[in-house]
Amino acid sequence: MGDLTVARDFHKVKAWERAHALTLDVYRATARFPDHERFGLVSQMRRAAASIPTNIAEGCGRETQSELNRFLQIAAGSASEIEYQLLLARDLNYLPSESYAAISSEVVEIRRMILAYTKKLKP
């Protein structure tokens, strides 16, 4: 039963919506990072942040629930990745503490939402 066709509109998934907004926030925050980080931390953070809504969207487009779950797990992993990168950016003084606190708490909430969504899908 876990492998029935899964046709979901990712636009209706709250975790995707919040992850998309998070990605925009990360892009804005990293725009102020030093130029020498453009191909380092900036690129890594943007990819990790964008990976969250991307994997949710891709999972929603897959045929089976097990595939959706796999992509949700990848999205949760990307949330953990960006959580660390935000901490690193703060400790390097690239990201003000206030911005770090706001964005980091949003990442934690999004990861919680993804994990709750995954549990909700289990048969």
N, C-alpha and C positions, 0 to 999 in steps of 0.2 A: 504494500500500500504506500510505502514511502517513495516509490518511484513512479507515481502517477504524473501525467503531464502537468507542468507548473507554468502557467501563463500568468505572470504578475506584471503589473505596471510599476516600475521602480519609482516613478514620480509620486506614487501614493504611499511609499514606505517612509515613515517619519525619520528613521535613521539615515536614509539616503539624503533627505532634505537637509537635515542638520549637518551631515558630512559635506554636502556641497557648499553650504555656508562656511563651514570650517575651512575648506580648501580656499575659498576666496579670502578669508582672514589670513591664512598662512601666506598666500601670494602677496597680500598687502604688507604684512609684517616683514617678509623677507626682502621686499623691494628696498628697504632701508639698510640692509646688511652691507658690509664692505664689499667693494668690487672684487677683491681677491677671493671671495667666497662664492662668486657666481656659479662656478662649475664644481664647487664642493658642497658645502652645507646647504646653500640655497637650493641647488638642484635636488639634493637628497630629500630635503624637507618638502619641496613642492611635489616630487614624485610620490612620497609616502602619503601625503595628505590627499592627493588626487586619487591614489590607489583605493582609498576607502570607498568613496561613492562609485568609482569605476567598477570595483568588484561586486558591490551590491547590485548595480545595474546589470552587470554581466550575469550574475547568478539568477536574477529575476528573468532573464531571457533564456535560460537553459530549460531543457525539457523535463528534468527530474528534480525531485526534492533533494535527493542526495547531492546533486550537482549544485543546487542553490546553497545547501549547507556548506559545501566545500568552499564556495566563493565568499560566504559570510565569514568563515574561519579565516580566510586570507585577509578580508577587510579588517577583522579584529586584530590580526597580527600587524597590519599596517598602522592601526591606531596605536599599538604599543610602540612601534618604531617611531612615529612622530612624537609620541609622548617623551621619549628619550631625547630626540633631536631638539625639542623645545627646551628641555633642561640644559642641554649642551649650549644652545644659543644664549640662554640666560646667563650661564656661568662664564661664557666668553664676552659678556656685556654687549651682545648684539641685539638682545631683546630685553626691553625694560621689564622689571619684576611684575608690574601691573598687567602688562600684555601677556606675559608668561602665565600668570595665575588665571586670567580669563580664558585664554586659548586652551591651556592644559586641562582646566576643569571641564571644558566642552568636550575635549577628546575623551576623557574618562567617562562622561555621560554617554557619548556616542558608542563607545565600546560596550558599555552596559546595555544600551538599547539593542545593539547587534546580537549580543549573547542572549538577551531575552527573546528576541525574534527567532533565533535559532532554536531555543527551547520550545517556543510556541509551535514550531513547525514539526517537532518530533511526534511520531505516531503514538 
